[in-house]
Amino acid sequence: MESTKREDGVAASIFDALPSDIICAILGYLPIKDVAQTERVSKLWKQLVWKSCVRADFSDVDLWSRSDSSDLHATTLFSKLPTDRLILLRCGVRAAAPTSTLPWLNVRFPSLRFLELHTLSRLPAATIVQIIESAPLLRMIILTSCMLVNDQVVQAIGRLKNLAVLSINRAPDLTIASFKAIAATSSPLAYLDIDEWPKNADIAALAVLADSWKLTSSLRFLRLHECPLGSEMLDIISKFTNLEC
């Protein structure tokens, strides 16, 4: 890193000369593992780096596979985060960890805008509901291979006021009640991707969505995974007047 020379002859990096709010803004874009390593630079950086961390990405499998005593274990890192200031939380555990060790239990996320949970096959639906209900400002939710996602989770999503993007993949327990919750949402939903439609109820589920005046006018992207596109289905899709894709 380029350095300057102070009058007292002590070398100082240009980065250190920046105002602390600028340093925080830059450090806020670091991946979570880099944040943990950056805190070792100095006491000042240790204070700034966690203060600035508003994006938490725990999708790296290695963060979960380390021993509990490791400074780079997900639970250790999570305990240092300013959860009340997080705007992004991304987490996936391919080697399924016991749910009792998952660190976000009883934590609130009042500033969260983006939530992505993937490959959390044993994460209870009640915990996902708790996360969503503690984050009223959510704009984007992506749930992939969270096998315990159910109607209660989607009903909690439906109560959000600002959601624009919703993607739910591999959640086999959804019923028509989930689609009623989405249809009733007051959120300005523009992107909807659900690949587990109720068995033998594809048309009924889509019809429920199409009966929502707000959805038919706000939705720009609709993904229908493995749904038979017969004439009746196409007639229903035509009600979404602003679809672009």
Secondary structure, DSSP 8 states (H G I E B T S, - for coil): --EEE-TTS-EEEHHHHS-HHHHHHHHTTS-HHHHHHHTTS-HHHHHHHHHH--EEEE--HHHHHS-TT-TTSHHHHHTTS-TTT-SEEEEE-SS---GGG-TTTT---TT--EEEEES-TT--HHHHHHHHHT-TT--EEEEES-TT--HHHHHHHHT-SS--EEEEES-TT--HHHHHHHHT--S---EEEE----TT-HHHHHHHHHT-HHHHHH--EEEETT----HHHHHHHTT-TT---
